[in-house]
């Protein structure tokens, strides 16, 4: 695997909006290019991955973790505005440089008694994800030209994006349009991606187009604050969760 070190300041942190040292790499020979989207200082302070924004201890989205732990006494209230967020992380960076023992969420989380619920939920979630052949975050991007019915490279079998490359997985539809997703996968298996881009029904095409709309930076911020659809799904299932493996597995699969 080859990792590329981008020039400092070429990208801004999606959370603190401050310049940082970014990296880019390819996740395996058949994977897509990935890169860091937040700075190391923010990732260290929040105890999350610089790329997927998942908690390093539980493997859950940071928004889900923070929402569940927001009632804990030791859990700090983090600012949500752009100005307040940047000021907060600038102050934390200065405290770290001065070795003044700045509070760190990752250190505080080690002694949180309520983490048992997070741990159990994350274990069942990992079991459910392990059954998938490919993680959603490692999938190739969706081909916008194929969705519009105008992909030329799919005919030459040179398009690296879904589903032209042969990957018939659609997380864009799996959660909200299960029937359309199943019908699209069947169409691709029966006719192939070349014919499917012309035969795909209007409802499925509109649903795929709608899934690509919106500002990516806003989507990242919503995920950090636990306001995206995936975080709401997890939080809704955990709200009335019965603490036993059978109930957890049922809730996750539903």
JOUR-V7533 format. One record per residue. SS is DSSP state (@ for helix, = for strand, . for the rest). OMEGA is omega in degrees with one decimal (none if undefined). D_LAST is the distance of its C-alpha to the last C-alpha in whole Angstrom. Layout:
BEGIN
<<SS;OMEGA;D_LAST> <SS;OMEGA;D_LAST>>
END
This chain:
BEGIN
<<.;179.2;37> <.;178.5;39> <=;-178.8;38> <=;177.5;40> <=;-178.0;41> <.;177.8;42> <.;-178.9;45> <.;178.7;44> <.;178.6;43> <.;178.1;42> <=;178.0;39> <=;178.7;38> <.;-176.9;35> <.;-179.9;32> <.;-176.6;32> <.;-177.8;36> <.;178.8;37> <.;176.6;40> <=;-177.8;41> <=;178.1;40> <.;-176.2;40> <.;177.8;38> <=;-179.4;37> <=;180.0;36> <=;178.6;35> <=;-176.0;33> <.;178.5;30> <.;-177.2;31> <.;-180.0;33> <.;-177.6;30> <.;179.0;29> <.;178.4;29> <=;179.7;32> <=;-179.3;30> <=;176.3;32> <.;-178.0;32> <.;175.3;31> <.;-178.0;32> <.;179.2;35> <@;-179.3;36> <@;179.0;37> <@;179.9;34> <@;179.1;32> <@;-179.4;34> <@;-177.4;34> <@;-178.5;30> <.;-178.4;29> <=;177.9;27> <.;-179.4;27> <.;-175.7;30> <.;-174.6;28> <.;178.5;24> <.;175.9;24> <=;178.0;22> <=;-176.3;23> <.;-178.4;26> <.;-174.7;25> <.;-178.1;21> <.;179.5;20> <.;174.8;18> <=;-174.7;19> <@;179.2;22> <@;177.5;21> <@;-179.8;18> <@;-176.6;21> <@;178.2;23> <@;-177.5;22> <@;-177.9;21> <.;-174.7;24> <.;-179.0;26> <.;179.4;27> <.;-177.5;29> <.;-176.0;33> <.;-178.3;33> <.;-177.7;31> <.;175.6;33> <.;-177.3;32> <.;-179.7;32> <.;-179.7;34> <.;178.6;32> <.;-178.9;35> <@;-178.6;36> <@;-179.7;39> <@;179.8;38> <@;-179.5;36> <@;179.2;39> <@;-179.1;41> <@;-176.8;39> <@;172.9;38> <@;177.8;42> <@;179.0;43> <@;178.7;41> <@;178.4;42> <@;178.7;46> <@;178.8;45> <@;179.9;44> <@;-179.4;47> <.;-179.8;49> <.;-176.7;47> <.;177.6;47> <.;-179.9;44> <.;179.3;42> <.;-178.3;38> <.;-177.6;36> <@;-178.2;32> <@;178.5;31> <@;-178.8;34> <@;-175.0;33> <@;-177.5;29> <.;-175.8;31> <.;-179.2;32> <.;-178.2;29> <.;-177.6;28> <.;-179.3;24> <@;177.8;23> <@;179.3;22> <@;177.9;19> <@;-178.9;19> <@;-179.2;20> <@;179.2;17> <@;-178.4;14> <@;179.1;16> <@;179.1;17> <@;178.8;13> <@;178.9;12> <@;177.6;15> <@;179.2;15> <@;-179.3;11> <@;-177.8;14> <@;179.0;17> <.;176.9;15> <.;-178.6;16> <.;-178.0;19> <.;177.1;20> <.;-177.9;19> <@;-176.6;18> <@;178.5;21> <@;-179.5;23> <.;171.8;23> <.;-179.8;26> <.;179.0;26> <=;-178.9;25> <.;-178.6;29> <@;178.8;30> <@;178.1;33> <@;178.3;30> <@;178.8;28> <.;179.5;31> <.;-175.4;33> <.;179.5;36> <.;-179.3;35> <.;-176.1;38> <.;-179.9;37> <.;178.8;35> <.;179.5;38> <.;-178.0;39> <.;-179.4;36> <.;-179.6;37> <.;-177.0;34> <.;-173.9;32> <.;178.2;29> <=;-10.0;26> <.;-176.9;26> <.;-177.1;30> <.;179.4;30> <.;178.3;27> <.;-176.1;24> <.;177.9;22> <.;-175.0;19> <.;175.4;18> <@;178.1;15> <@;-177.9;17> <@;-171.2;15> <@;-174.7;12> <.;-172.6;10> <.;-177.7;12> <.;-175.2;14> <@;-178.3;12> <@;178.3;15> <@;179.9;17> <@;-179.8;16> <@;179.9;16> <@;180.0;20> <@;178.8;21> <@;177.8;20> <@;178.2;22> <@;179.8;25> <@;179.4;25> <@;-177.6;25> <@;-172.1;28> <@;-176.1;30> <@;-176.3;30> <@;-178.2;30> <@;179.7;33> <@;-176.1;33> <@;-179.0;29> <@;176.8;30> <@;-176.0;33> <@;-177.3;30> <.;-177.3;27> <.;-174.7;27> <@;-177.5;27> <@;178.7;24> <@;-179.9;22> <@;179.1;25> <@;179.7;25> <@;177.8;21> <@;178.4;22> <@;179.9;26> <@;-179.5;24> <@;-179.3;21> <.;-178.7;25> <.;177.0;26> <.;179.7;27> <.;-177.5;29> <@;-180.0;28> <@;177.5;30> <@;178.6;28> <@;178.7;24> <@;179.5;25> <@;177.5;27> <@;179.0;24> <@;179.4;22> <@;-178.7;24> <.;178.1;24> <.;-176.9;20> <.;179.2;21> <.;-175.4;19> <@;-178.9;15> <@;179.2;14> <@;178.0;15> <@;179.0;14> <@;179.7;11> <@;-178.1;11> <@;178.0;14> <@;-179.9;12> <@;-178.4;9> <@;-175.1;12> <@;-179.7;15> <.;-174.1;14> <.;173.5;13> <.;-172.1;14> <.;169.1;16> <.;-173.2;16> <@;-178.0;14> <@;179.4;12> <@;179.5;11> <@;-179.8;10> <@;179.4;9> <@;-177.8;6> <@;-178.3;5> <@;-177.2;6> <@;-177.2;4> <.;none;0>>
END
